[in-house]
Amino acid sequence: MEIIKKTSGSIAILQLKGRFDAHEVAPVAAWMQTQVDAGLAQVLIDLEGVNFIDSTALSSLVRGLKHCREKGGELRLCNLQQPVRVIFELTRLDKAFSIYADQATALAAFQNIE
């Protein structure tokens, strides 16, 4: 899996490409932990390039969401491809996360809460 890390102001952005599964969770979880601990509790995960997500990856996102909220922030998702969106809907995690069509819309939503 390819992982692209960047920031936009006070928002930490992670773009993922490939399969997001148990083998790829560790670097993503470590990055989220580092960002939140450094004071960047506003996190955006861009899943545009992700065509598969498993339960371990879903669990890491839920933990990241909880950690962000504990620090007064939010973890948001964008660009879910159809196979990934179906998994979020089946697990009802689409109700727990704020999910946006694209990165620009998600970043604008962050600006509205600051």
Sequence and secondary structure as in RCSB ss.txt:
>XXXX:A:sequence
MEIIKKTSGSIAILQLKGRFDAHEVAPVAAWMQTQVDAGLAQVLIDLEGVNFIDSTALSSLVRGLKHCREKGGEL
RLCNLQQPVRVIFELTRLDKAFSIYADQATALAAFQNIE
>XXXX:A:secstr
 EEEEEEETTEEEEEEEEEESTTTHHHHHHHHHHHHHTT  EEEEEEEEEEEE HHHHHHHHHHHHHHHHTT EE
EEE   HHHHHHHHHTTTTTTSEEESSHHHHHHHHHHH 
